[in-house]
């Protein structure tokens, strides 16, 4: 049976614990203090598989799931990869381009799996959007807009762009099958933490289907919870609400048709797209376990993690200079 070590039982780590406990693996858990291990005890994880010294479990396991603050990702992943272990690490892969690239190269050099927690790649709605875009059902994709926000407690290891905006940056890279050529960003720090709590990132892509303008809007303030993506093509448009369990996508056959010097807006058929109700976190963790067994490259591999970090650091550069940054 595959043996996996979960490192970190914070807010998101608790969800990893619940899902990993439902997979056919032998689960080990590590935290910094004995008190933090209590959720694992309540789930019935045997005492001999709980520790406050993760290093003691490294020789025993096949893979490690890292759910710790972003600043710790580089040294931990480096340690595990060099020890010959496969690694799943939550996003962002790291906060620095050089560190993310170094980890991707290290994983390749040691022939190890390094999967990044780009969870939206494992949502059935994402796969529908990607396939529809790549198959030309949208025609020329002119615009993609994403709002990932809502009132909540801010993370303290990074600004809102790295904490939340990264989800849609990676999503757009995945859907379009490309990296943006140009990045322009505006940030605000209303809480005075020294980190962005409002972020607006503008991305310009060039693909085989033409140019696409994308925006990613993230914040901690607007009442509610927003996980909405809008894809607008010249043949088809779609609204995807990732908050919804099953009927996430509505597709609209709307078109603008030239009439002389004017354009006429024609509203076409509206189609509800049914997506299988699957928990993306469970899907990505199951995929990680499968990759450990089959050695197949993950859908969200280290290089995709590196690409997202590159885009976000270009956005930080743009904030400082007030100008678009070419990637």
KEKE-3310 file (N, C-alpha, C; in steps of 0.2 Angstrom, whole numbers, plus 5000, padded with zeros to 4 digits):
npx = (5004:5002:5012:5009:5014:5007:5010:5006:4992:4983:4971:4967:4975:4967:4957:4964:4968:4955:4952:4963:4962:4951:4956:4964:4977:4991:4992:5002:5005:5011:5015:5019:5017:5011:4997:4992:4990:4978:4966:4969:4970:4957:4951:4956:4968:4982:4993:5006:5008:5009:5017:5028:5040:5044:5054:5057:5049:5052:5060:5051:5040:5032:5028:5025:5014:5013:5007:5009:5015:5019:5032:5040:5039:5050:5062:5057:5051:5063:5071:5063:5062:5076:5078:5072:5058:5041:5031:5018:5013:5005:4999:5006:5019:5032:5037:5046:5053:5066:5067:5056:5058:5070:5066:5057:5067:5074:5065:5064:5077:5079:5069:5057:5040:5032:5019:5008:4997:4986:4971:4959:4961:4957:4944:4929:4922:4931:4938:4929:4928:4941:4942:4932:4936:4949:4945:4938:4925:4921:4925:4935:4942:4939:4939:4942:4937:4939:4933:4939:4935:4929:4922:4933:4945:4962:4976:4992:5004:5006:5001:4985:4984:4994:4989:4975:4973:4981:4975:4966:4975:4983:4972:4968:4980:4980:4967:4969:4980:4993:5005:5003:5008:5010:5009:5000:4997:4987:4988:4981:4983:4974:4972:4984:4995:5007:5005:4996:4979:4969:4968:4971:4974:4979:4980:4988:4986:4992:4987:4984:4972:4971:4972:4969:4961:4963:4957:4960:4953:4954:4951:4948:4936:4923:4906:4901:4904:4914:4918:4919:4920:4921:4920:4922:4918:4919:4909:4903:4899:4902:4897:4904:4902:4911:4907:4896:4889:4886:4879:4888:4891:4884:4881:4881:4874:4878:4880:4888:4883:4888:4880:4880:4888:4886:4884:4874:4867:4864:4855:4857:4854:4853:4862:4863:4876:4880:4890:4900:4897:4910:4922:4935:4947:4949:4950:4962:4971:4969:4974:4987:4991:4990:4999:5011:5011:5010:5020:5016:5016:5010:4995:4995:5009:5026:5032:5021:5017:5028:5027:5015:5020:5029:5021:5014:5025:5029:5018:5019:5031:5025:5017:5026:5032:5022:5019:5016:5022:5033:5032)
npy = (4994:5011:5023:5039:5055:5068:5084:5097:5104:5115:5127:5123:5112:5103:5099:5092:5082:5075:5071:5063:5053:5046:5039:5025:5022:5022:5032:5045:5058:5074:5088:5104:5104:5094:5096:5101:5090:5084:5084:5073:5062:5061:5057:5044:5040:5030:5031:5028:5033:5047:5062:5075:5077:5078:5072:5060:5052:5052:5041:5031:5033:5035:5046:5064:5076:5093:5105:5119:5135:5147:5152:5141:5131:5129:5125:5113:5105:5103:5096:5084:5079:5077:5067:5057:5056:5057:5072:5082:5098:5112:5126:5143:5136:5141:5157:5164:5166:5159:5149:5141:5137:5130:5119:5112:5108:5100:5090:5084:5080:5070:5061:5062:5064:5079:5088:5102:5111:5116:5117:5120:5114:5101:5101:5096:5106:5115:5106:5105:5118:5120:5110:5114:5127:5124:5116:5124:5128:5140:5149:5163:5167:5181:5188:5184:5184:5184:5183:5181:5181:5189:5192:5188:5180:5186:5178:5176:5174:5178:5190:5194:5191:5181:5172:5169:5174:5167:5155:5158:5163:5152:5144:5151:5150:5136:5134:5141:5136:5142:5154:5171:5185:5198:5207:5217:5226:5231:5235:5236:5240:5240:5237:5239:5230:5228:5220:5215:5217:5219:5215:5218:5211:5211:5202:5198:5187:5177:5165:5151:5153:5167:5183:5185:5194:5195:5196:5196:5197:5200:5200:5204:5209:5211:5208:5191:5176:5173:5165:5166:5164:5171:5167:5174:5172:5174:5165:5158:5161:5159:5157:5153:5146:5142:5140:5132:5116:5106:5111:5121:5128:5140:5141:5153:5156:5169:5182:5196:5204:5211:5225:5234:5249:5247:5237:5222:5215:5199:5188:5171:5154:5147:5136:5124:5117:5102:5096:5083:5080:5082:5082:5093:5093:5081:5074:5079:5074:5061:5059:5062:5051:5041:5045:5043:5029:5025:5033:5043:5060:5073:5082:5095:5099:5103:5112:5119:5125:5134:5142:5149:5156:5164:5173:5180:5186:5194:5202:5209:5216:5225:5232:5239:5247:5253:5250:5239:5223:5213:5196)
npz = (5000:4996:5005:5013:5018:5027:5029:5039:5046:5045:5041:5028:5027:5035:5027:5017:5026:5028:5015:5011:5021:5016:5005:4998:5006:5016:5029:5036:5048:5051:5062:5070:5083:5097:5101:5089:5082:5085:5077:5068:5077:5081:5069:5070:5066:5069:5083:5081:5069:5069:5072:5079:5073:5058:5050:5055:5049:5035:5029:5029:5020:5004:4997:5000:5006:5006:5015:5020:5026:5012:5012:5016:5007:4997:5004:5010:5000:4992:5001:5002:4989:4986:4995:4988:4987:4981:4978:4983:4983:4990:4982:4981:4971:4975:4981:4973:4957:4954:4963:4961:4948:4951:4959:4950:4940:4949:4952:4939:4937:4947:4944:4950:4955:4956:4961:4960:4969:4960:4960:4953:4940:4941:4942:4935:4927:4923:4914:4904:4899:4895:4884:4876:4872:4866:4856:4847:4849:4855:4846:4841:4856:4864:4876:4894:4910:4927:4944:4959:4975:4990:5007:5019:5031:5029:5022:5030:5024:5012:4999:4993:4979:4977:4986:4981:4968:4960:4957:4946:4937:4934:4929:4918:4910:4908:4902:4890:4885:4885:4889:4896:4886:4890:4905:4916:4931:4946:4963:4980:4997:5009:5022:5027:5029:5022:5012:4997:4997:4989:4972:4954:4939:4923:4908:4893:4880:4867:4855:4845:4841:4841:4848:4866:4879:4896:4913:4930:4945:4962:4980:4997:5003:4998:5002:5003:4993:4979:4965:4950:4933:4917:4900:4884:4868:4849:4844:4855:4872:4889:4906:4921:4937:4950:4963:4963:4964:4954:4942:4935:4923:4911:4895:4881:4865:4859:4847:4838:4824:4809:4802:4789:4793:4806:4821:4826:4840:4843:4853:4856:4858:4875:4885:4898:4906:4912:4924:4931:4949:4958:4971:4969:4976:4982:4969:4964:4974:4973:4960:4962:4970:4961:4951:4959:4958:4945:4938:4930:4922:4932:4930:4934:4935:4941:4932:4927:4939:4941:4930:4933:4945:4939:4931:4941:4948:4938:4938:4950:4948:4938:4946:4953:4944:4936:4924:4909:4909:4900:4896)
capx = (5000:5006:5012:5010:5015:5004:5013:5002:4985:4980:4964:4967:4977:4962:4953:4968:4967:4949:4951:4968:4959:4947:4960:4967:4984:4993:4993:5006:5004:5016:5013:5024:5015:5006:4990:4989:4989:4972:4961:4971:4968:4950:4950:4958:4975:4986:4998:5013:5009:5008:5023:5030:5046:5042:5060:5058:5044:5054:5062:5045:5034:5033:5026:5023:5009:5015:5002:5013:5016:5022:5039:5043:5039:5056:5067:5054:5051:5070:5073:5060:5064:5083:5077:5069:5051:5037:5029:5012:5014:5000:5001:5010:5025:5036:5035:5051:5054:5072:5066:5051:5062:5075:5062:5055:5073:5076:5061:5065:5083:5078:5064:5052:5033:5031:5013:5007:4990:4982:4965:4954:4963:4954:4936:4926:4920:4938:4940:4924:4930:4947:4941:4928:4941:4954:4941:4936:4918:4920:4928:4940:4941:4941:4940:4941:4937:4938:4933:4940:4935:4924:4925:4936:4952:4967:4982:4998:5011:5007:4996:4979:4986:4997:4984:4969:4973:4985:4970:4963:4980:4984:4966:4968:4985:4978:4962:4971:4986:4998:5007:5002:5014:5010:5006:4999:4993:4986:4987:4980:4984:4969:4973:4991:4999:5013:5004:4990:4972:4965:4973:4968:4979:4977:4984:4986:4988:4992:4986:4983:4965:4971:4973:4964:4963:4960:4958:4959:4951:4954:4950:4946:4932:4916:4902:4899:4910:4914:4922:4916:4924:4917:4924:4918:4921:4914:4904:4900:4901:4900:4898:4906:4902:4914:4904:4890:4892:4885:4877:4892:4892:4879:4884:4876:4876:4877:4884:4888:4883:4888:4874:4883:4893:4884:4883:4868:4868:4859:4855:4855:4851:4856:4863:4865:4881:4880:4897:4899:4898:4916:4926:4942:4953:4949:4952:4969:4975:4969:4979:4994:4993:4990:5006:5016:5011:5011:5025:5014:5017:5004:4991:4998:5016:5030:5033:5015:5018:5033:5024:5010:5024:5032:5016:5013:5030:5028:5013:5022:5035:5021:5014:5031:5034:5016:5019:5015:5029:5033:5035)
capy = (5000:5018:5027:5046:5059:5074:5089:5103:5103:5121:5127:5119:5105:5099:5097:5087:5076:5072:5067:5058:5048:5042:5036:5018:5023:5022:5039:5047:5065:5078:5095:5106:5103:5088:5099:5102:5083:5081:5082:5067:5057:5061:5052:5037:5039:5027:5035:5027:5037:5054:5065:5082:5077:5075:5069:5053:5048:5052:5035:5026:5035:5035:5053:5069:5081:5098:5110:5123:5142:5147:5153:5135:5126:5128:5120:5107:5101:5102:5090:5078:5077:5075:5061:5052:5056:5061:5077:5086:5104:5117:5132:5143:5131:5145:5164:5166:5162:5155:5144:5137:5133:5125:5113:5109:5105:5095:5084:5081:5077:5064:5057:5062:5067:5086:5090:5108:5111:5120:5113:5120:5110:5095:5102:5094:5112:5117:5102:5106:5124:5119:5106:5118:5132:5121:5113:5130:5130:5147:5153:5167:5169:5188:5190:5180:5188:5180:5186:5176:5185:5189:5194:5182:5182:5186:5174:5180:5172:5181:5195:5191:5189:5175:5167:5168:5176:5162:5150:5160:5164:5145:5142:5154:5147:5129:5134:5143:5132:5147:5159:5178:5189:5204:5207:5223:5225:5236:5232:5240:5237:5244:5235:5241:5224:5227:5215:5217:5214:5220:5215:5217:5209:5211:5197:5197:5180:5175:5158:5149:5156:5174:5187:5185:5198:5191:5200:5192:5202:5196:5204:5201:5214:5211:5203:5185:5172:5174:5161:5166:5165:5172:5167:5177:5171:5177:5160:5156:5163:5155:5159:5147:5148:5137:5139:5128:5109:5102:5115:5126:5132:5142:5143:5157:5157:5176:5185:5202:5203:5218:5228:5241:5252:5246:5230:5220:5210:5193:5183:5165:5149:5146:5129:5123:5112:5098:5093:5078:5083:5079:5087:5094:5092:5073:5072:5080:5070:5054:5059:5062:5044:5037:5047:5039:5022:5024:5038:5048:5067:5076:5087:5101:5098:5108:5118:5124:5129:5139:5147:5154:5161:5169:5178:5184:5190:5200:5207:5213:5221:5229:5236:5244:5251:5256:5248:5232:5219:5207:5189)
capz = (5000:4996:5011:5012:5024:5027:5033:5040:5048:5046:5038:5022:5029:5038:5021:5015:5030:5027:5009:5011:5025:5012:5000:5000:5007:5023:5030:5041:5049:5055:5064:5074:5090:5098:5101:5082:5079:5088:5072:5065:5082:5081:5064:5071:5063:5074:5087:5078:5062:5071:5074:5078:5070:5051:5048:5057:5044:5028:5026:5029:5016:4997:4995:5005:5004:5009:5016:5025:5023:5006:5013:5018:5002:4994:5008:5012:4994:4991:5006:5001:4982:4987:4998:4983:4988:4977:4983:4982:4987:4989:4978:4976:4972:4979:4980:4969:4951:4954:4968:4958:4943:4954:4961:4944:4938:4953:4951:4933:4938:4951:4941:4955:4954:4960:4959:4963:4971:4956:4961:4948:4935:4943:4942:4928:4923:4919:4908:4899:4896:4891:4878:4871:4869:4861:4850:4843:4850:4857:4840:4844:4863:4864:4883:4899:4916:4933:4950:4965:4981:4995:5013:5023:5034:5024:5023:5032:5021:5005:4997:4990:4972:4977:4989:4978:4961:4957:4955:4940:4933:4932:4926:4911:4906:4907:4897:4883:4883:4883:4894:4893:4883:4894:4912:4919:4938:4951:4969:4985:5003:5013:5029:5029:5031:5018:5006:4993:4999:4982:4966:4948:4935:4916:4905:4886:4877:4860:4854:4838:4839:4841:4855:4871:4885:4902:4919:4937:4951:4969:4986:5004:5006:4995:5006:4999:4991:4972:4961:4944:4927:4911:4894:4879:4861:4844:4843:4861:4878:4895:4913:4926:4944:4954:4969:4962:4964:4948:4936:4935:4917:4906:4888:4877:4858:4857:4842:4835:4817:4806:4797:4786:4798:4813:4823:4829:4845:4843:4858:4854:4863:4881:4886:4904:4905:4918:4926:4937:4955:4961:4975:4966:4981:4982:4963:4963:4978:4970:4954:4965:4972:4954:4948:4962:4956:4937:4936:4925:4924:4934:4926:4937:4937:4944:4927:4927:4945:4939:4925:4937:4949:4934:4929:4947:4949:4933:4940:4956:4944:4935:4951:4955:4938:4934:4916:4908:4909:4895:4900)
cpx = (5004:5006:5014:5010:5012:5007:5009:4995:4981:4973:4963:4970:4972:4958:4957:4968:4961:4949:4957:4965:4954:4950:4963:4975:4985:4996:4997:5005:5009:5014:5019:5023:5010:4999:4987:4988:4982:4967:4963:4969:4961:4947:4952:4964:4979:4992:5005:5014:5008:5015:5024:5037:5046:5048:5061:5053:5047:5056:5056:5040:5037:5032:5024:5019:5011:5010:5004:5013:5020:5030:5043:5043:5045:5060:5063:5054:5058:5072:5070:5062:5071:5083:5074:5062:5047:5033:5023:5013:5008:5003:5002:5016:5030:5034:5040:5052:5060:5070:5061:5054:5067:5072:5060:5061:5075:5072:5062:5072:5083:5073:5058:5045:5033:5025:5011:4999:4985:4975:4960:4955:4959:4946:4934:4924:4926:4939:4935:4926:4936:4946:4937:4932:4946:4951:4938:4928:4917:4922:4934:4938:4944:4943:4938:4941:4935:4938:4933:4940:4930:4927:4927:4943:4957:4973:4988:5004:5012:5001:4990:4980:4989:4993:4979:4970:4976:4980:4968:4969:4982:4978:4967:4974:4983:4972:4964:4977:4992:4999:5005:5009:5015:5006:5006:4995:4993:4985:4985:4981:4980:4970:4980:4995:5006:5012:4997:4984:4967:4970:4969:4974:4976:4982:4983:4990:4988:4992:4985:4976:4965:4973:4967:4966:4959:4962:4956:4959:4950:4954:4948:4940:4924:4912:4900:4905:4909:4920:4920:4921:4919:4922:4919:4922:4916:4909:4900:4903:4899:4902:4899:4906:4905:4911:4898:4893:4891:4884:4881:4892:4885:4883:4879:4879:4875:4882:4883:4888:4883:4882:4877:4888:4891:4884:4877:4870:4862:4860:4853:4853:4856:4856:4866:4870:4881:4887:4896:4901:4904:4920:4933:4948:4954:4952:4959:4973:4975:4974:4986:4996:4994:4997:5011:5017:5013:5017:5023:5015:5011:5001:4994:5005:5020:5031:5027:5015:5023:5030:5019:5014:5027:5027:5015:5019:5031:5023:5015:5027:5031:5018:5019:5032:5028:5015:5018:5022:5028:5036:5039)
cpy = (5006:5021:5034:5050:5066:5079:5096:5102:5110:5121:5123:5112:5100:5096:5091:5081:5072:5068:5062:5052:5043:5038:5029:5019:5022:5029:5041:5055:5068:5085:5097:5105:5097:5090:5099:5095:5080:5080:5075:5061:5056:5056:5045:5035:5036:5032:5035:5031:5044:5056:5072:5083:5074:5071:5062:5048:5048:5045:5030:5027:5035:5042:5057:5074:5087:5104:5115:5130:5142:5148:5146:5130:5124:5123:5113:5102:5099:5096:5084:5075:5074:5068:5055:5051:5060:5066:5081:5092:5109:5123:5138:5138:5135:5152:5167:5162:5157:5149:5139:5133:5128:5119:5109:5105:5099:5089:5080:5077:5070:5060:5056:5066:5074:5089:5097:5108:5116:5116:5114:5116:5103:5096:5101:5100:5115:5113:5103:5113:5124:5116:5111:5124:5129:5118:5118:5131:5137:5152:5157:5169:5176:5190:5184:5184:5183:5184:5181:5180:5184:5190:5187:5185:5181:5181:5179:5179:5175:5186:5191:5188:5182:5169:5165:5169:5171:5157:5152:5161:5157:5143:5144:5151:5140:5129:5136:5139:5136:5151:5166:5181:5195:5204:5214:5223:5231:5233:5238:5236:5241:5243:5237:5236:5224:5222:5217:5213:5215:5219:5214:5216:5208:5207:5197:5191:5181:5168:5157:5152:5164:5177:5186:5190:5195:5196:5195:5197:5198:5202:5201:5205:5213:5206:5197:5181:5171:5169:5160:5168:5166:5172:5169:5176:5174:5172:5158:5160:5159:5158:5153:5149:5142:5136:5133:5121:5105:5106:5121:5131:5134:5144:5147:5158:5164:5178:5192:5202:5210:5219:5234:5243:5250:5238:5228:5215:5205:5188:5176:5160:5149:5139:5128:5117:5108:5095:5088:5081:5079:5084:5087:5092:5084:5071:5073:5076:5063:5054:5059:5055:5040:5039:5043:5032:5021:5028:5043:5055:5070:5081:5094:5100:5104:5114:5122:5128:5135:5144:5152:5159:5166:5175:5182:5188:5196:5205:5212:5218:5226:5234:5242:5249:5255:5255:5241:5229:5213:5201:5185)
cpz = (5000:5002:5010:5018:5023:5031:5033:5041:5049:5043:5032:5023:5031:5032:5018:5019:5029:5021:5009:5015:5021:5006:5002:5000:5014:5025:5036:5042:5053:5056:5069:5081:5091:5098:5094:5079:5081:5082:5069:5070:5082:5075:5064:5068:5069:5077:5084:5072:5063:5074:5074:5075:5063:5049:5049:5052:5037:5025:5026:5023:5008:4994:5001:5002:5009:5010:5022:5022:5017:5007:5014:5012:4998:4998:5009:5005:4991:4995:5004:4994:4983:4991:4994:4984:4983:4981:4979:4986:4985:4985:4983:4977:4976:4978:4975:4963:4951:4958:4964:4952:4945:4956:4955:4941:4942:4953:4945:4934:4942:4949:4946:4953:4959:4957:4963:4964:4967:4955:4956:4941:4935:4943:4935:4924:4920:4913:4902:4895:4892:4884:4873:4868:4864:4855:4845:4844:4852:4851:4843:4851:4864:4872:4888:4906:4922:4939:4956:4971:4986:5002:5017:5026:5029:5027:5025:5029:5014:5004:4994:4983:4973:4981:4985:4970:4957:4954:4948:4935:4930:4927:4919:4907:4904:4901:4890:4881:4881:4890:4892:4891:4887:4900:4914:4926:4942:4957:4974:4992:5009:5020:5032:5032:5027:5013:5003:4996:4994:4977:4959:4943:4928:4912:4897:4883:4870:4859:4847:4836:4839:4847:4859:4877:4891:4908:4925:4942:4957:4974:4992:5007:5004:4999:5001:4998:4983:4969:4954:4938:4921:4905:4888:4872:4856:4842:4849:4867:4884:4902:4918:4933:4948:4961:4969:4961:4957:4941:4936:4929:4913:4900:4884:4870:4856:4852:4840:4828:4814:4801:4795:4791:4805:4815:4827:4834:4845:4848:4856:4860:4869:4883:4893:4903:4912:4919:4932:4944:4959:4965:4972:4970:4981:4975:4962:4968:4976:4964:4956:4967:4966:4951:4952:4960:4949:4935:4931:4927:4926:4929:4928:4940:4939:4939:4927:4934:4944:4935:4929:4942:4945:4932:4935:4949:4944:4935:4946:4953:4941:4940:4953:4950:4935:4926:4915:4907:4904:4898:4895)
residu = (UNK:UNK:UNK:UNK:UNK:UNK:UNK:UNK:UNK:UNK:UNK:UNK:UNK:UNK:UNK:UNK:UNK:UNK:UNK:UNK:UNK:UNK:UNK:UNK:UNK:UNK:UNK:UNK:UNK:UNK:UNK:UNK:UNK:UNK:UNK:UNK:UNK:UNK:UNK:UNK:UNK:UNK:UNK:UNK:UNK:UNK:UNK:UNK:UNK:UNK:UNK:UNK:UNK:UNK:UNK:UNK:UNK:UNK:UNK:UNK:UNK:UNK:UNK:UNK:UNK:UNK:UNK:UNK:UNK:UNK:UNK:UNK:UNK:UNK:UNK:UNK:UNK:UNK:UNK:UNK:UNK:UNK:UNK:UNK:UNK:UNK:UNK:UNK:UNK:UNK:UNK:UNK:UNK:UNK:UNK:UNK:UNK:UNK:UNK:UNK:UNK:UNK:UNK:UNK:UNK:UNK:UNK:UNK:UNK:UNK:UNK:UNK:UNK:UNK:UNK:UNK:UNK:UNK:UNK:UNK:UNK:UNK:UNK:UNK:UNK:UNK:UNK:UNK:UNK:UNK:UNK:UNK:UNK:UNK:UNK:UNK:UNK:UNK:UNK:UNK:UNK:UNK:UNK:UNK:UNK:UNK:UNK:UNK:UNK:UNK:UNK:UNK:UNK:UNK:UNK:UNK:UNK:UNK:UNK:UNK:UNK:UNK:UNK:UNK:UNK:UNK:UNK:UNK:UNK:UNK:UNK:UNK:UNK:UNK:UNK:UNK:UNK:UNK:UNK:UNK:UNK:UNK:UNK:UNK:UNK:UNK:UNK:UNK:UNK:UNK:UNK:UNK:UNK:UNK:UNK:UNK:UNK:UNK:UNK:UNK:UNK:UNK:UNK:UNK:UNK:UNK:UNK:UNK:UNK:UNK:UNK:UNK:UNK:UNK:UNK:UNK:UNK:UNK:UNK:UNK:UNK:UNK:UNK:UNK:UNK:UNK:UNK:UNK:UNK:UNK:UNK:UNK:UNK:UNK:UNK:UNK:UNK:UNK:UNK:UNK:UNK:UNK:UNK:UNK:UNK:UNK:UNK:UNK:UNK:UNK:UNK:UNK:UNK:UNK:UNK:UNK:UNK:UNK:UNK:UNK:UNK:UNK:UNK:UNK:UNK:UNK:UNK:UNK:UNK:UNK:UNK:UNK:UNK:UNK:UNK:UNK:UNK:UNK:UNK:UNK:UNK:UNK:UNK:UNK:UNK:UNK:UNK:UNK:UNK:UNK:UNK:UNK:UNK:UNK:UNK:UNK:UNK:UNK:UNK:UNK:UNK:UNK:UNK:UNK:UNK:UNK:UNK:UNK:UNK:UNK:UNK:UNK:UNK:UNK:UNK:UNK:UNK:UNK:UNK:UNK:UNK:UNK:UNK:UNK:UNK:UNK:UNK)
# end
